Amino acid sequence: MTTTDLAEADTAATADWLQSPDAIRAQCGALYDLGVAGRLDHFTVDPDRLEIAAEEVVATILETYPDLAVPPHSRWRHFVLDRRDRWAEQAAKLDVPPQEMARLECELAIVSVLLDAGAGPLWTYHDPDTGAEFARSEGLALASLDMFMAGAFGSGTGPGTTTARLSRFSAEALAAGFQVTEDNPLEGLEGRAALIAALGKAVEAQPLVFGDTPRLGQIADHLAGLADEDGLPAETILRVILKTLSPIWGEDRPVLDGVSLGDCWPHPQAPAPGLVPFHKLSQWLSYSLIEPMERAGIKVTGLDRLTGLAEYRNGGLFLDTGVIALRHPREAAKPQAPGSALIVEWRALTVILLDKVAALVRKRLRLSAEELPLAAVLEGGTWATGRRLARAKRPGGTPPIDILSTGTVF
């Protein structure tokens, strides 16, 4: 899709709006309303079953966090393996000032999140430290951390990144670091590596954000400069991520006013301009940058302005509890591209249902939105419950719908 396809739109204003949480909730909300009315092509919606989903989420929270001190959903949770915080262990060995630590943490978060698309059911990572095997998100997190500490994205001898190393990053380098073989395949290998290479080029091209001597970690300094006396709004973090990383997305993404819109897809029933934004990886990254900024002394505000993450664990929660259902169940086994109308509908319903189930969970736990923000509901939470139900219902805990992974969306 090009700007020509959207000639009727006020392109600059529309492009800006589509990169906001307001647009995510508005466009997803329109499809949700159609679903409740029974007018979506692929899904039906039964809002009465939300209570069942809420009960499952509450059970998970009470089991995992009986004191209800639920941390926010972020990449940092995946570095805690077998009760060991692998990043904290590594950070303790680094003799660097707080500002440099913030840069390193932002670099690690960005690289690790961009490599965090679904790994597929067959891939595992063998931990050189303990000999344990880790799969999916935990395996991806540890593999990326080990590569980061070894200098695979930077100097080659220690933690950090350089634009030169990022720009030259290859699928071969990723395969070596992630232990990929014919018997240990990783879905979306080429797409993940291409994202990292594109990231290096984007950093080099934006000195206003990344410095005259461009470095990915300078985003921490840029974000600190955007904070006011009340702190740094979470939506500001998302805006910076969407603006600075827009060049890294592939050519298959919608382009408006010369801006690649990233995780934003057409749907025939969506209101004008006919696009539904999700920005899953960008929001996942925004959530993951909150803690480095707060550890650097910058208060982050307005967490609930961000939306829930439209991915297959959260979406699977609502399918596996019957809140939503496929009109044609056989479609679950047919591989679906991220831009298919079915997947767009599933993700749109997920975004709105996450807001709704969060309200029910807070009510049951007698907590306010300030005490249990959406990020904590996701962590406590909907993501973990989606994973638990998937393991109970399908061998290997596979998603309820077969998704074609490109390594750049989920």
Backbone hydrogen bonds in HBPLUS format (Angstrom, degrees):
<---DONOR---> <-ACCEPTOR-->    atom                        ^
c    i                          cat <-CA-CA->   ^        H-A-AA   ^      H-
h    n   atom  resd res      DA  || num        DHA   H-A  angle D-A-AA Bond
n    s   type  num  typ     dist DA aas  dist angle  dist       angle   num
A0005-ASP N   A0002-THR O   3.05 MM   3  5.52 133.1  2.28 108.0 118.6     1
A0006-LEU N   A0003-THR O   3.01 MM   3  5.21 145.5  2.14 102.4 112.9     2
A0007-ALA N   A0004-THR O   3.31 MM   3  5.10 142.2  2.46 117.6 110.8     3
A0009-ALA N   A0006-LEU O   3.00 MM   3  5.70 158.6  2.05 120.0 126.3     4
A0011-THR N   A0009-ALA O   3.01 MM   2  5.15 112.6  2.48 107.4  90.2     5
A0014-THR N   A0010-ASP O   2.88 MM   4  5.86 163.4  1.90 164.9 169.7     6
A0015-ALA N   A0011-THR O   2.84 MM   4  5.86 163.2  1.87 150.7 155.2     7
A0016-ASP N   A0012-ALA O   3.11 MM   4  6.29 158.1  2.16 144.1 149.9     8
A0017-TRP N   A0013-ALA O   2.96 MM   4  6.16 158.7  2.01 145.6 151.7     9
A0018-LEU N   A0014-THR O   2.88 MM   4  6.06 159.9  1.92 154.2 159.0    10
A0019-GLN N   A0016-ASP O   3.17 MM   3  5.43 154.2  2.24 104.3 112.1    11
A0020-SER N   A0017-TRP O   3.07 MM   3  5.48 125.2  2.38 129.0 125.3    12
A0024-ILE N   A0020-SER O   3.24 MM   4  6.63 155.5  2.30 146.2 153.0    13
A0025-ARG N   A0021-PRO O   2.99 MM   4  6.25 171.3  2.00 158.5 158.8    14
A0026-ALA N   A0022-ASP O   2.88 MM   4  6.02 155.5  1.94 146.9 154.8    15
A0027-GLN N   A0023-ALA O   2.91 MM   4  5.91 175.3  1.91 153.6 155.0    16
A0028-CYS N   A0024-ILE O   2.98 MM   4  5.90 158.6  2.02 146.3 153.3    17
A0029-GLY N   A0025-ARG O   2.77 MM   4  5.53 144.1  1.90 131.2 142.4    18
A0030-ALA N   A0026-ALA O   3.01 MM   4  6.25 143.7  2.15 141.8 150.2    19
A0031-LEU N   A0027-GLN O   3.40 MM   4  6.72 155.8  2.47 141.3 146.0    20
A0032-TYR N   A0028-CYS O   2.89 MM   4  6.19 152.8  1.97 148.5 157.4    21
A0033-ASP N   A0029-GLY O   2.93 MM   4  6.15 160.4  1.97 149.5 153.5    22
A0034-LEU N   A0030-ALA O   3.21 MM   4  6.47 151.4  2.29 139.1 146.5    23
A0035-GLY N   A0031-LEU O   2.90 MM   4  6.18 147.4  2.00 144.0 153.6    24
A0035-GLY N   A0032-TYR O   2.97 MM   3  4.90 114.2  2.42  92.3 109.1    25
A0036-VAL N   A0032-TYR O   2.90 MM   4  6.28 158.2  1.95 158.8 163.4    26
A0037-ALA N   A0033-ASP O   3.07 MM   4  6.23 146.9  2.18 139.4 148.6    27
A0039-ARG N   A0034-LEU O   2.78 MM   5  5.07 168.9  1.79 156.5 152.6    28
A0038-GLY N   A0035-GLY O   2.99 MM   3  5.01 157.1  2.04 103.0 109.9    29
A0327-ARG N   A0042-HIS O   2.84 MM 285  5.38 164.8  1.87 133.3 136.3    30
A0044-THR N   A0325-ALA O   2.85 MM 281  5.34 154.4  1.92 152.7 161.3    31
A0325-ALA N   A0044-THR O   3.08 MM 281  5.34 148.9  2.18 141.0 144.8    32
A0046-ASP N   A0323-VAL O   2.72 MM 277  5.02 171.1  1.73 157.7 158.0    33
A0049-ARG N   A0046-ASP O   3.03 MM   3  5.87 158.1  2.07 126.4 131.6    34
A0050-LEU N   A0047-PRO O   3.02 MM   3  5.47 164.2  2.05 116.3 120.0    35
A0052-ILE N   A0049-ARG O   3.03 MM   3  5.28 128.9  2.30 102.2 114.8    36
A0053-ALA N   A0049-ARG O   3.28 MM   4  6.75 156.3  2.34 148.1 153.8    37
A0054-ALA N   A0050-LEU O   2.83 MM   4  6.11 159.4  1.87 153.0 159.0    38
A0055-GLU N   A0051-GLU O   2.95 MM   4  6.16 154.5  2.02 143.4 149.8    39
A0056-GLU N   A0052-ILE O   3.11 MM   4  6.41 156.5  2.17 148.3 153.9    40
A0057-VAL N   A0053-ALA O   3.01 MM   4  6.31 158.6  2.06 151.3 157.1    41
A0058-VAL N   A0054-ALA O   2.86 MM   4  6.07 165.2  1.88 156.7 160.6    42
A0059-ALA N   A0055-GLU O   2.99 MM   4  6.16 156.9  2.05 145.6 151.8    43
A0060-THR N   A0056-GLU O   3.10 MM   4  6.38 153.6  2.17 144.9 151.6    44
A0061-ILE N   A0057-VAL O   2.95 MM   4  6.26 162.2  1.98 154.5 159.1    45
A0062-LEU N   A0058-VAL O   2.92 MM   4  6.10 170.1  1.93 157.8 159.9    46
A0063-GLU N   A0059-ALA O   3.08 MM   4  6.17 147.9  2.18 141.6 149.9    47
A0064-THR N   A0060-THR O   2.95 MM   4  6.08 160.7  1.99 151.6 156.9    48
A0065-TYR N   A0061-ILE O   2.63 MM   4  5.37 161.3  1.66 152.9 159.6    49
A0068-LEU N   A0065-TYR O   2.76 MM   3  5.12 161.1  1.79 120.0 125.3    50
A0073-HIS N   A0375-ALA O   2.93 MM 302  5.11 137.1  2.12 108.4 119.4    51
A0077-ARG N   A0074-SER O   3.28 MM   3  5.96 154.2  2.35 115.3 120.3    52
A0078-HIS N   A0075-ARG O   2.97 MM   3  5.57 137.7  2.16 114.8 125.2    53
A0079-PHE N   A0076-TRP O   3.26 MM   3  5.42 153.0  2.34 101.8 109.6    54
A0080-VAL N   A0077-ARG O   3.20 MM   3  5.65 162.7  2.24 110.3 115.2    55
A0086-ARG N   A0079-PHE O   2.90 MM   7  5.47 156.8  1.95 152.8 148.0    56
A0081-LEU N   A0084-ARG O   2.83 MM   3  5.22 145.9  1.95 154.6 147.8    57
A0084-ARG N   A0081-LEU O   2.90 MM   3  5.22 155.9  1.96 111.9 119.9    58
A0089-GLU N   A0085-ASP O   3.03 MM   4  6.31 154.1  2.10 152.5 159.9    59
A0090-GLN N   A0086-ARG O   3.14 MM   4  6.39 154.5  2.21 142.3 148.7    60
A0091-ALA N   A0087-TRP O   2.73 MM   4  5.92 166.2  1.75 162.2 166.5    61
A0092-ALA N   A0088-ALA O   3.05 MM   4  6.08 149.8  2.14 142.2 148.7    62
A0093-LYS N   A0090-GLN O   3.05 MM   3  5.47 148.5  2.15 108.0 117.3    63
A0094-LEU N   A0091-ALA O   3.01 MM   3  5.28 158.7  2.05 110.2 117.1    64
A0100-GLU N   A0097-PRO O   3.08 MM   3  5.47 120.0  2.46 109.3 123.1    65
A0101-MET N   A0097-PRO O   2.99 MM   4  6.27 152.9  2.07 153.0 161.7    66
A0102-ALA N   A0098-PRO O   2.93 MM   4  6.21 153.0  2.01 149.9 156.3    67
A0103-ARG N   A0099-GLN O   3.16 MM   4  6.49 150.9  2.24 139.9 147.3    68
A0104-LEU N   A0100-GLU O   2.94 MM   4  6.24 163.8  1.97 153.0 156.7    69
A0105-GLU N   A0101-MET O   2.86 MM   4  6.07 161.8  1.90 152.4 157.6    70
A0106-CYS N   A0102-ALA O   2.95 MM   4  6.10 155.2  2.01 146.0 152.6    71
A0107-GLU N   A0103-ARG O   2.93 MM   4  6.16 156.8  1.99 149.3 156.1    72
A0108-LEU N   A0104-LEU O   2.90 MM   4  6.15 165.2  1.93 153.5 157.1    73
A0109-ALA N   A0105-GLU O   2.91 MM   4  6.04 165.0  1.94 147.0 151.6    74
A0110-ILE N   A0106-CYS O   2.97 MM   4  6.08 167.4  1.99 150.2 153.4    75
A0111-VAL N   A0107-GLU O   3.05 MM   4  6.18 176.0  2.06 157.4 158.3    76
A0112-SER N   A0108-LEU O   2.88 MM   4  5.84 164.1  1.90 151.8 157.2    77
A0113-VAL N   A0109-ALA O   2.90 MM   4  5.91 160.6  1.94 148.1 153.6    78
A0114-LEU N   A0110-ILE O   3.04 MM   4  6.16 162.8  2.07 150.5 155.4    79
A0115-LEU N   A0112-SER O   3.21 MM   3  5.17 140.0  2.38  94.3 105.6    80
A0116-ASP N   A0113-VAL O   2.95 MM   3  4.89 161.5  1.98 112.8 114.5    81
A0187-GLU N   A0119-ALA O   3.18 MM  68  5.36 174.0  2.18 132.1 131.1    82
A0125-TYR N   A0134-PHE O   2.67 MM   9  5.19 155.9  1.72 149.8 158.5    83
A0134-PHE N   A0125-TYR O   2.92 MM   9  5.19 159.7  1.96 141.9 148.3    84
A0127-ASP N   A0132-ALA O   2.81 MM   5  5.36 170.5  1.82 172.0 171.6    85
A0131-GLY N   A0127-ASP O   2.74 MM   4  5.04 150.3  1.83 148.9 156.3    86
A0139-GLY N   A0135-ALA O   3.03 MM   4  4.46 165.9  2.05 117.6 116.1    87
A0140-LEU N   A0136-ARG O   2.88 MM   4  6.07 165.3  1.90 163.2 168.1    88
A0141-ALA N   A0137-SER O   2.87 MM   4  6.01 154.6  1.93 145.7 153.0    89
A0142-LEU N   A0138-GLU O   2.99 MM   4  6.20 169.0  2.00 152.7 154.7    90
A0143-ALA N   A0139-GLY O   2.92 MM   4  6.03 163.7  1.95 151.1 156.2    91
A0144-SER N   A0140-LEU O   3.01 MM   4  6.09 162.1  2.04 145.3 150.2    92
A0145-LEU N   A0141-ALA O   2.92 MM   4  6.12 152.7  2.00 147.4 155.6    93
A0146-ASP N   A0142-LEU O   2.88 MM   4  6.07 164.2  1.90 153.0 156.7    94
A0147-MET N   A0143-ALA O   3.02 MM   4  6.24 159.1  2.07 147.0 152.8    95
A0148-PHE N   A0144-SER O   2.88 MM   4  6.01 156.2  1.94 143.8 150.9    96
A0149-MET N   A0145-LEU O   2.90 MM   4  6.14 165.2  1.93 156.8 159.4    97
A0150-ALA N   A0146-ASP O   3.07 MM   4  6.17 141.1  2.23 139.5 149.8    98
A0152-ALA N   A0147-MET O   2.94 MM   5  5.18 160.5  1.98 158.4 153.4    99
A0151-GLY N   A0148-PHE O   3.15 MM   3  5.30 158.3  2.20 103.9 110.4   100
A0154-GLY N   A0151-GLY O   3.02 MM   3  4.85 158.9  2.06 102.4 108.9   101
A0156-GLY N   A0151-GLY O   2.95 MM   5  3.90 122.3  2.29 111.0 119.0   102
A0162-THR N   A0153-PHE O   3.05 MM   9  6.60 147.0  2.16 145.7 138.2   103
A0166-LEU N   A0162-THR O   2.98 MM   4  6.19 167.4  1.99 156.1 160.0   104
A0167-SER N   A0163-THR O   2.87 MM   4  5.88 166.5  1.89 149.2 153.4   105
A0168-ARG N   A0164-ALA O   3.28 MM   4  6.41 137.5  2.47 137.2 146.6   106
A0169-PHE N   A0166-LEU O   3.03 MM   3  5.13 163.1  2.06 110.2 114.8   107
A0174-LEU N   A0170-SER O   3.10 MM   4  6.43 157.8  2.16 146.6 152.7   108
A0175-ALA N   A0171-ALA O   2.83 MM   4  5.98 158.7  1.87 146.6 152.9   109
A0176-ALA N   A0172-GLU O   3.00 MM   4  6.21 155.1  2.06 144.9 151.1   110
A0177-GLY N   A0173-ALA O   3.04 MM   4  6.26 166.2  2.06 148.8 152.3   111
A0178-PHE N   A0174-LEU O   2.83 MM   4  5.88 152.9  1.90 152.7 160.2   112
A0180-VAL N   A0175-ALA O   2.85 MM   5  4.73 157.6  1.90 141.8 146.0   113
A0179-GLN N   A0176-ALA O   3.37 MM   3  5.20 164.1  2.40 100.2 103.7   114
A0181-THR N   A0184-ASN O   3.34 MM   3  4.76 153.7  2.42 101.2 108.0   115
A0184-ASN N   A0181-THR O   3.03 MM   3  4.76 145.4  2.15  93.4 104.2   116
A0192-ARG N   A0188-GLY O   2.98 MM   4  6.13 158.9  2.02 156.6 161.4   117
A0193-ALA N   A0189-LEU O   3.15 MM   4  6.39 171.1  2.16 155.5 157.5   118
A0194-ALA N   A0190-GLU O   2.94 MM   4  6.10 156.7  2.00 148.7 155.7   119
A0195-LEU N   A0191-GLY O   3.07 MM   4  6.29 146.6  2.19 141.6 149.7   120
A0195-LEU N   A0192-ARG O   3.11 MM   3  5.18 120.9  2.47  96.0 110.6   121
A0196-ILE N   A0192-ARG O   3.21 MM   4  6.63 156.1  2.27 152.0 157.1   122
A0197-ALA N   A0193-ALA O   3.03 MM   4  6.35 162.7  2.06 153.5 158.1   123
A0198-ALA N   A0194-ALA O   2.88 MM   4  6.03 159.9  1.92 148.1 154.0   124
A0199-LEU N   A0195-LEU O   2.83 MM   4  6.01 143.2  1.97 142.5 153.3   125
A0200-GLY N   A0196-ILE O   3.15 MM   4  6.50 154.6  2.22 148.8 153.1   126
A0201-LYS N   A0197-ALA O   3.31 MM   4  6.69 155.7  2.37 145.5 151.2   127
A0202-ALA N   A0198-ALA O   2.93 MM   4  6.17 154.2  1.99 148.7 156.2   128
A0203-VAL N   A0199-LEU O   2.95 MM   4  6.19 158.3  2.00 156.1 161.2   129
A0204-GLU N   A0200-GLY O   3.14 MM   4  6.32 161.9  2.17 145.2 149.8   130
A0205-ALA N   A0201-LYS O   3.13 MM   4  6.28 138.9  2.31 140.1 150.3   131
A0206-GLN N   A0203-VAL O   3.25 MM   3  5.51 168.0  2.27 111.0 114.7   132
A0209-VAL N   A0206-GLN O   3.20 MM   3  5.81 148.3  2.30 114.7 122.1   133
A0210-PHE N   A0206-GLN O   2.97 MM   4  6.06 176.6  1.97 160.0 160.4   134
A0211-GLY N   A0207-PRO O   2.82 MM   4  4.45 134.1  2.03 124.0 123.7   135
A0215-ARG N   A0210-PHE O   3.03 MM   5  5.45 146.8  2.14 136.5 144.2   136
A0218-GLN N   A0215-ARG O   3.01 MM   3  5.62 158.8  2.06 118.4 125.1   137
A0219-ILE N   A0216-LEU O   3.14 MM   3  6.15 165.8  2.16 127.2 129.6   138
A0220-ALA N   A0217-GLY O   3.07 MM   3  5.96 163.3  2.10 123.8 126.8   139
A0221-ASP N   A0218-GLN O   3.07 MM   3  5.21 121.5  2.43  99.2 112.7   140
A0222-HIS N   A0218-GLN O   3.05 MM   4  6.40 158.0  2.10 150.4 156.9   141
A0223-LEU N   A0219-ILE O   2.91 MM   4  6.05 164.3  1.93 148.6 152.1   142
A0224-ALA N   A0220-ALA O   3.03 MM   4  6.15 156.5  2.09 141.2 148.0   143
A0225-GLY N   A0221-ASP O   3.07 MM   4  6.28 144.4  2.20 141.2 150.1   144
A0226-LEU N   A0223-LEU O   2.99 MM   3  5.15 149.4  2.08 103.8 113.4   145
A0227-ALA N   A0224-ALA O   3.33 MM   3  5.50 161.1  2.37 104.1 109.7   146
A0228-ASP N   A0231-GLY O   3.01 MM   3  5.21 162.8  2.04 139.1 134.8   147
A0231-GLY N   A0228-ASP O   3.03 MM   3  5.21 147.7  2.14 105.7 115.6   148
A0232-LEU N   A0299-LYS O   2.67 MM  67  6.03 161.7  1.71 161.2 167.9   149
A0301-THR N   A0232-LEU O   2.94 MM  69  5.88 151.6  2.02 123.4 132.0   150
A0236-THR N   A0233-PRO O   2.94 MM   3  5.24 133.2  2.16 104.5 117.2   151
A0237-ILE N   A0233-PRO O   3.36 MM   4  6.91 148.6  2.47 146.7 154.6   152
A0234-ALA N   A0301-THR O   2.77 MM  67  5.83 156.5  1.82 166.6 164.9   153
A0237-ILE N   A0234-ALA O   3.09 MM   3  5.18 118.8  2.48  96.8 111.3   154
A0238-LEU N   A0234-ALA O   3.13 MM   4  6.55 158.9  2.18 150.2 155.3   155
A0239-ARG N   A0235-GLU O   2.88 MM   4  6.11 158.7  1.93 146.6 152.6   156
A0240-VAL N   A0236-THR O   2.98 MM   4  6.20 160.9  2.01 150.4 154.7   157
A0241-ILE N   A0237-ILE O   2.97 MM   4  6.24 162.0  2.00 152.2 157.4   158
A0242-LEU N   A0238-LEU O   2.83 MM   4  6.05 169.4  1.84 159.9 162.4   159
A0243-LYS N   A0239-ARG O   2.93 MM   4  6.05 157.6  1.98 147.4 153.7   160
A0244-THR N   A0240-VAL O   2.88 MM   4  5.93 171.1  1.89 153.9 156.9   161
A0245-LEU N   A0241-ILE O   2.88 MM   4  5.68 155.5  1.94 147.1 153.8   162
A0248-ILE N   A0245-LEU O   2.95 MM   3  5.64 161.1  1.99 124.9 130.7   163
A0253-ARG N   A0250-GLY O   3.36 MM   3  6.06 163.6  2.39 119.7 120.7   164
A0261-LEU N   A0254-PRO O   2.86 MM   7  5.63 176.4  1.86 166.5 167.2   165
A0256-LEU N   A0259-VAL O   2.94 MM   3  5.23 160.6  1.98 141.1 142.7   166
A0259-VAL N   A0256-LEU O   2.90 MM   3  5.23 162.4  1.93 113.7 119.6   167
A0264-CYS N   A0262-GLY O   2.78 MM   2  5.57 130.1  2.03 112.5  96.7   168
A0278-PHE N   A0263-ASP O   2.86 MM  15  5.68 159.4  1.90 173.1 167.8   169
A0279-HIS N   A0263-ASP O   3.18 MM  16  4.72 164.0  2.21 130.6 135.1   170
A0265-TRP N   A0276-VAL O   3.01 MM  11  5.26 163.4  2.03 130.8 129.7   171
A0276-VAL N   A0265-TRP O   2.70 MM  11  5.26 154.3  1.76 143.3 151.3   172
A0267-HIS N   A0274-GLY O   3.11 MM   7  5.95 151.2  2.19 148.0 151.7   173
A0270-ALA N   A0267-HIS O   3.09 MM   3  5.37 165.6  2.12 115.4 120.0   174
A0274-GLY N   A0271-PRO O   2.65 MM   3  5.25 156.7  1.70 123.9 128.2   175
A0283-GLN N   A0279-HIS O   2.83 MM   4  5.95 154.2  1.89 150.3 157.2   176
A0284-TRP N   A0280-LYS O   2.81 MM   4  5.97 162.6  1.83 156.3 162.1   177
A0285-LEU N   A0281-LEU O   2.83 MM   4  5.95 149.6  1.92 141.0 149.5   178
A0286-SER N   A0282-SER O   2.88 MM   4  6.10 148.2  1.98 136.0 145.3   179
A0287-TYR N   A0283-GLN O   2.83 MM   4  6.11 164.9  1.85 157.4 159.6   180
A0288-SER N   A0284-TRP O   3.08 MM   4  6.24 143.6  2.22 133.6 143.9   181
A0289-LEU N   A0285-LEU O   2.94 MM   4  6.23 122.1  2.29 143.2 158.1   182
A0289-LEU N   A0286-SER O   3.18 MM   3  5.19 144.3  2.32  98.6 108.7   183
A0290-ILE N   A0287-TYR O   3.40 MM   3  5.54 152.6  2.48  99.3 106.9   184
A0293-MET N   A0289-LEU O   3.24 MM   4  6.36 160.4  2.28 147.6 153.0   185
A0294-GLU N   A0290-ILE O   2.92 MM   4  6.17 156.9  1.97 152.5 159.7   186
A0295-ARG N   A0291-GLU O   2.82 MM   4  5.96 157.8  1.87 155.2 161.2   187
A0296-ALA N   A0292-PRO O   3.08 MM   4  6.21 129.6  2.35 132.0 144.5   188
A0296-ALA N   A0293-MET O   3.12 MM   3  5.01 130.7  2.37  90.5 104.2   189
A0298-ILE N   A0293-MET O   2.92 MM   5  5.34 161.1  1.96 147.3 143.8   190
A0297-GLY N   A0294-GLU O   2.97 MM   3  5.00 159.7  2.01 104.3 109.3   191
A0305-ARG N   A0302-GLY O   3.07 MM   3  5.59 163.9  2.10 115.9 120.3   192
A0306-LEU N   A0303-LEU O   3.15 MM   3  5.97 151.6  2.24 119.9 125.1   193
A0311-GLU N   A0309-LEU O   3.00 MM   2  5.77 125.9  2.30 108.8  93.1   194
A0315-GLY N   A0311-GLU O   2.88 MM   4  5.95 164.2  1.90 159.2 163.7   195
A0316-GLY N   A0312-TYR O   2.79 MM   4  5.42 139.4  1.95 120.0 131.4   196
A0317-LEU N   A0313-ARG O   3.11 MM   4  6.35 142.6  2.25 141.6 149.6   197
A0319-LEU N   A0315-GLY O   3.24 MM   4  6.60 149.3  2.34 145.0 153.8   198
A0320-ASP N   A0316-GLY O   2.77 MM   4  5.81 169.2  1.78 157.4 160.9   199
A0321-THR N   A0317-LEU O   3.11 MM   4  6.16 124.3  2.44 134.4 146.4   200
A0323-VAL N   A0318-PHE O   2.91 MM   5  5.05 127.8  2.18 150.1 161.0   201
A0324-ILE N   A0318-PHE O   3.21 MM   6  5.85 158.8  2.26 130.4 129.5   202
A0322-GLY N   A0319-LEU O   3.16 MM   3  5.16 159.4  2.21 102.3 108.4   203
A0331-GLU N   A0328-HIS O   2.85 MM   3  5.86 169.1  1.86 137.4 140.5   204
A0332-ALA N   A0329-PRO O   3.04 MM   3  5.77 165.3  2.06 121.1 125.3   205
A0333-ALA N   A0330-ARG O   3.31 MM   3  6.00 149.7  2.40 115.5 120.7   206
A0334-LYS N   A0331-GLU O   3.21 MM   3  5.17 149.4  2.31  99.0 108.0   207
A0402-ASP N   A0332-ALA O   2.93 MM  70  6.02 159.6  1.97 157.9 162.1   208
A0336-GLN N   A0402-ASP O   2.84 MM  66  6.14 152.4  1.91 142.9 151.0   209
A0404-LEU N   A0336-GLN O   2.81 MM  68  5.59 171.6  1.82 139.8 140.6   210
A0340-SER N   A0337-ALA O   2.97 MM   3  5.36 168.4  1.98 120.3 123.0   211
A0344-VAL N   A0340-SER O   3.00 MM   4  6.27 163.4  2.03 157.0 162.2   212
A0345-GLU N   A0341-ALA O   2.96 MM   4  6.10 161.0  1.99 147.1 152.1   213
A0346-TRP N   A0342-LEU O   2.98 MM   4  6.23 164.9  2.01 149.9 154.2   214
A0347-ARG N   A0343-ILE O   2.92 MM   4  6.09 165.3  1.94 153.1 156.5   215
A0348-ALA N   A0344-VAL O   2.92 MM   4  6.05 157.9  1.97 148.7 155.3   216
A0349-LEU N   A0345-GLU O   2.94 MM   4  6.13 169.9  1.95 159.5 161.5   217
A0350-THR N   A0346-TRP O   3.04 MM   4  6.20 150.8  2.13 140.4 149.0   218
A0351-VAL N   A0347-ARG O   3.07 MM   4  6.38 156.7  2.12 151.7 155.3   219
A0352-ILE N   A0348-ALA O   3.42 MM   4  6.75 167.6  2.44 155.1 155.8   220
A0353-LEU N   A0349-LEU O   2.92 MM   4  6.02 164.1  1.94 154.7 160.1   221
A0354-LEU N   A0350-THR O   2.90 MM   4  5.99 145.8  2.02 149.9 157.6   222
A0356-LYS N   A0352-ILE O   3.14 MM   4  6.49 158.2  2.19 147.7 154.0   223
A0357-VAL N   A0353-LEU O   2.77 MM   4  5.94 164.0  1.79 153.4 157.3   224
A0358-ALA N   A0354-LEU O   2.97 MM   4  5.96 148.8  2.07 140.9 149.4   225
A0359-ALA N   A0355-ASP O   3.28 MM   4  6.56 152.1  2.37 142.3 148.0   226
A0360-LEU N   A0356-LYS O   3.27 MM   4  6.63 155.4  2.33 144.3 150.5   227
A0361-VAL N   A0357-VAL O   2.87 MM   4  6.08 156.9  1.93 151.0 157.3   228
A0362-ARG N   A0358-ALA O   2.97 MM   4  6.18 164.1  2.00 151.0 154.8   229
A0363-LYS N   A0359-ALA O   3.08 MM   4  6.25 155.8  2.14 142.1 148.9   230
A0364-ARG N   A0360-LEU O   3.00 MM   4  6.27 158.9  2.05 149.2 154.0   231
A0365-LEU N   A0361-VAL O   2.97 MM   4  6.18 151.1  2.06 149.4 157.6   232
A0366-ARG N   A0362-ARG O   2.74 MM   4  5.64 109.9  2.24 139.6 156.5   233
A0367-LEU N   A0362-ARG O   2.97 MM   5  4.93 161.4  2.01 136.7 142.3   234
A0366-ARG N   A0363-LYS O   3.27 MM   3  4.95 150.1  2.37  92.8 101.5   235
A0372-LEU N   A0368-SER O   2.84 MM   4  6.06 146.7  1.95 149.1 159.0   236
A0376-ALA N   A0373-PRO O   2.88 MM   3  5.36 130.3  2.14 111.5 124.4   237
A0377-VAL N   A0373-PRO O   3.05 MM   4  6.46 151.9  2.13 150.2 159.1   238
A0378-LEU N   A0374-LEU O   2.88 MM   4  6.15 156.0  1.94 156.0 162.0   239
A0379-GLU N   A0375-ALA O   3.20 MM   4  6.38 152.8  2.28 134.0 140.8   240
A0380-GLY N   A0376-ALA O   2.79 MM   4  5.76 161.1  1.82 152.6 157.7   241
A0382-THR N   A0377-VAL O   2.87 MM   5  6.33 141.8  2.01 140.7 152.5   242
A0383-TRP N   A0378-LEU O   3.10 MM   5  5.59 159.9  2.14 140.2 146.6   243
A0385-THR N   A0381-GLY O   2.98 MM   4  6.12 153.5  2.05 146.0 154.3   244
A0386-GLY N   A0382-THR O   2.84 MM   4  5.98 158.0  1.89 147.1 153.2   245
A0387-ARG N   A0383-TRP O   3.03 MM   4  6.32 153.8  2.10 147.2 154.2   246
A0388-ARG N   A0384-ALA O   2.90 MM   4  6.12 158.7  1.94 145.2 151.4   247
A0389-LEU N   A0385-THR O   2.89 MM   4  6.07 169.7  1.90 159.0 160.4   248
A0390-ALA N   A0386-GLY O   3.07 MM   4  6.12 152.0  2.15 138.5 146.5   249
A0391-ARG N   A0387-ARG O   3.01 MM   4  6.28 156.4  2.07 151.3 156.8   250
A0392-ALA N   A0388-ARG O   3.11 MM   4  6.38 148.2  2.21 143.6 152.5   251
A0393-LYS N   A0389-LEU O   2.98 MM   4  6.11 140.8  2.13 145.2 155.3   252
A0394-ARG N   A0390-ALA O   2.88 MM   4  5.74 153.6  1.95 153.7 157.6   253
A0397-GLY N   A0394-ARG O   2.90 MM   3  5.26 156.3  1.96 138.3 136.9   254
